[in-house]
Amino acid sequence: MRNRKLHIGVTYDLRDAWLAEGYSEVETAEFDRQETIDSIVKTLRQLGYNPDPIGNVRQLAARLVSGDRWDLVFNICEGMHGMGREAQVPALLDAYQIPHVFSDTLVCSLTLHKGMTKDVVRAAGIDTPDFFVVNEPADIRSIKLPFPLFAKPVAEGTGKGVSRNSKIENTNQLNKVCRELLTAHQQPVLVERFLPGREFTVGIVGTGRKAKALATLEIVLLPGADAEVYSYNNKENCEELVQYKLLPKSELSRNVESVAVRAWQALGCRDGGRIDLRLDESGAIHFLEVNPLAGLHPEHSDLPIMATMVGISYADLIGRIMNSAVARNALGVREGLLAA
């Protein structure tokens, strides 16, 4: 049963607000438009909660210092600065002992670093492409992986730093691309074996043993798209360059979703998000990366898109995410509105 008394803060990075401060379209690519925030707030209200839009980490800090508190915070802040930027809001809420929706401080810090994430996933027995993390130009000569390779910033999302040049065929290109990425993004570069097979993203709702695959979308690049790579350009212009196909129920979908859920559980992700996977030349499934703070635009984000395709409304999707967080924190039991 939903708790009509729960006061739900909503934290987010509004793209227009950061643009107004002088940041670029690329720098703000991961942030949300006002229509996404409006949809979340409206839906939470429809579900019987009392939502309170807060804003970004600085706005949250000001509200906390002023004495404001919430029963639970619906957090989709990506953060602007630092390798732990996605963990800033969870850490601040932890300090004030305020529970929040989605993954915790440790998970948000870990999963932003693609190399460390792959270490954990591999330790759990899940396949992921062989990789090397380039911290400085001198590291490039130590890469012993066979070509073709794939290079991207170690801690970016939304395809930032990924282009048609990210697929690397030789040593000269490897040196050039890695140096360019190190300079442009001021962070290490993940270099991994390029996988030539089909690419999928799996939506997941729930936590731990209760985590379930919602659906799987196949990423199909159309004519005119940057070939073979799910690049920033392809993502920003996905209406013209990308087709998202629901993967029918089959042995392949069951296997893909099983790997995704195992990775989700191994990483300790919570409530809802996505896992990206790709097939190698033999058809084996490999983990690529995880998005523990998946986009929630009702019409343009992958998680709501796949939910709609399998007959789950946007309100139902947000409701399932909230049910996971409320049950995980025993908030409904505390208020006497949920069965223990």
N, C-alpha and C positions, 0 to 999 in steps of 0.2 A: 504494500500500500504506500502511496506517495505521501510525503510529509508536507502539508500545506503551511506549516509554521517555520520550516527551515529557511533561514536567511542566507542566500547564496551570493557571495561576491563573485564577480567575473573579471578576471585579469587578462589583458590582451595588449598586443602592440598594434596600434592603429597606424596603418601605412601612411595615411594623409598627415598624421601628426608628425611623423619622422621626416616626411618629405618637406613639411613646412619648416623644419629645423635645418634644412639644407642638405639632407642625405639624398643619395641618388636612387633611381628606380631599381638598379641592381642591388644596392645595399639594403633596400627595403623589400626585396622580392618575397621574402618569407612571411611578411607581415600581412595583417588582415584589413580588408576593406570594411567600411562602416556597415554595409549590408550583411556581412557575416556576423558582426556583433549584434546587430539588430535582430537577426534571425535566432541567434542563441538566446538572447534575453527574452524575446517573445515566446520562444518555445518553452523555456524554463517556467515562465509565468503560466503558460497553458498547462504545463504538467503539475501545477499546484505549488510551485516554489515561489519564494519572494526574492527575485534577482536584484542585484545592486551592481551596475557597471562601475568598475574601479579604474581600469586603464593599465598602464605599464608599471614596471617595478618601482620607478620613482614616485609615481602617483600612489601606489600601494604603500610605500614607506611613509609618505605624508599622512595617509589615512590612518595607518597604524599608530603613528606618533600622536595623532590627534585623539586617539582613543577608540576608533572604530573597530568593531570585531564582527565576525561572521561565523555561522555554524559550519560552513564549508565554502571553499573557493573553487570555482570552475576556472582552471588555469590553462590558458593557451598562449602564454607569453613565450616568444622565441628568444628575446633578449637581443641587444645590439652589440655589446662589447665583451670580449674575453672568451676563452675556451670553455668556461663554465656558464656561459650566458643563459642557457636554457634551465639551469639549476638555480638561478638567482631568486626567482619568486618562490619556488619550493623551500629554499633555505631560509628565506625571510619568514615565511609562514611557519616553518618548523620552530624558529626562534620564539614565536608568539603562540606556539602550540595550537595552531589553527589547521585542521585537516584540509586537504585539497583533492580535487579530481585529477586523474592521470598520474603519471609516474613520479617517483620521489626524487630527492636531490641526487642520490647516488646514481640512479638510472639515467637521469637527464644529463649528468656530467659525463658518464661513461659513453652513452650512445651518441653524443655529439662527435666523439672521436672515433672515426670509422675503423682505424687500425686496432685500437684497444677493444672495440666491440667485437671485431672478428676474432681476436684472441680468446675472448670469453666463449663465443659461439663455437669455435673450433674445439676448445677444451670440453665442451658439452657433447662432442661427437658429431657435430653438424658440418657438412661440407661448406667451404667458402673458398673462393679463388686464392691461390698462393699470392702473397703480397709483400711489399716492402714500403716502409715509411721513410720518406726523404725529409730530413730536418734542415739540411743545408746543402748547398751545391756540391760539396765534397762527397756527400753520400751517394751521389748518382752513380759513380764508378763502382760502387759495391753491389749494384743490382745485378743479380745473376739469373733472373727469370727469362724464359724464352718469349720471343715475340710471336704474335702481337701482344701488346700490353695496353693497359687503360690507366689514365692518370686523372686525378681530380683532387681538389683541396680536401684535407682530412676532416674538416669540421664545418662544412657548409651544407645547405639543403636547397631545394627548389631548382636543382641543376646548376647552381652558381659555380662558375669555373669549369663547367663541362661544355665542350664545343665539338665540332666535327674534327678538331685536331686532337681530341682526347684519346682516340685510338692511335696507338703508336706502333710503327712498323720497323724502326731501326734506331741505332744508337744516337745518331745526330738529332733525330726528332725527339727522342727521349730527353736528351740534354736540354734542348731548346724549350720544350713544353714545361719541364720541371722548373727550370729557371724562371720562366714567365709566370707560372703559378705561384712560386715562392714570393716573387716580387709583388704580384698583383693582390694576393690575399693575405700576405704576412702571416702564414701558418704553414705547417708541414704539408707535404703532398703524399697522397696514397697512390702507389703504383701497384697494380694487380694484373694477374693474367686475364686477358680479354676472353670473355665467353661468347661464342658465336650463336648460341641458341635463343629460343624464345624467352621473353621477359614477362614477369608477372608481378602484380602487387596484391597482397592478401590483406583484407580487412579483418581485424580481430576485435572482439568485445569481451571484456571480463578480465579476471585476475587469477593467476596461479592455476589451480586445477579447474577452475570455473571458466577459464579462457576458451573461447570458441571462435573458429573461423566463420566470418560472416559471409564472405564470397571472395572470388578471385577474378581480377581483371587481367586480361592480356594486353600488353602495350604494343600496338601495331603502328609502325611508322609509315605514313603515307608518302606518295610521290611529292618531292619538294622538301621533305624533311631532311635534317642532318642524318645521314645514313648510319645505321647500326648503333647509334648512341642516343640515349634519352637526355638530350642536351637542354641547356637553359632556353635556347631559342625554340626548341620543340615544345617545351613545357609552357612557355609564355604565349605561344601561338598554337596551343593544342587543338583549338576548334578547327583549324585548317590543316594541321600537320600530323595529328595523332588520332587513331581510332582506339577506343577502349572497348574491348570485347569481353563479355561475360564468359568465363571458362565453364563450359557445361559440366555437369556432374559426370565423372569418369574416374578411371584409375589414376590418370594424371592429376586431376583436380584433388583427389583424396591425398595423393602423395605430396603435392605441392603444399596443401593446407596443413598436412601433418608436420612437415618440416617447419613451416611458418609458426605454428603453435608451439612446437618444441623450442624454437629460438626465442619466442616471446617469453616463455616460461623460464628459460635458462637465464635470460637477461633481467628478469624480475619486473617486466613492464606491467602496467596496471590500467584497467578500465576500458581503454580503447586506443586503437592506432593501426599502423600498417607495417607489414614486412615486405621488402622487395627481394625477389629471387630471379635467377636466370639459369637456363640450361646450358651445359657445356656441349662439346661436339658429340659426345656419346649419349646425350639426353639426361645425364645425371643432374639433379637439382642442387643448386648452390645458393646459399644466403649471400645477399649483397649488402643490405643495410636495413635499419629499422627507423621508423618515424613514430616515436612515442607521443608526439604532439601533432597528430595529423590534421590537415586542413578540414574545416567544417563549413565551408560555403555550401549551401543546400543544393546548388546546381553545378558548380564548377570543381569541387574537391572530390578526390577519388573515393574517399570513404562514403560520403553521402550518395555519390553516383552509383556505387555498387550496391548499396543498401536499397536504393530505389529499384534497381534492376531485378532484385530478388523479392520485391514486394514489401520492403520495410520502409515506412515513411520516415521523414526527417525527425518528426516528433518521437517516433518509436525508437529511432537510433539514439537520440539524445537521452531518452528515457532509460534505455538499456545501460548507457554509460553512467548515468546518474545512479541507477539502481546498484551497479557494481560498487561505486564509491560510497554510497549511503550504507550498504550492507557491510562493506569492508571496514568502515569506521563505526559501525553499530549505532549510527545516529538515529535510525528509526526506532530501534529497541530502546534507546535512551529516552526518546520522547514518548514511548508507549504506543507508537503507531505502526510498527512493523512486528510481525510475529518473530519471536526469537528463534 
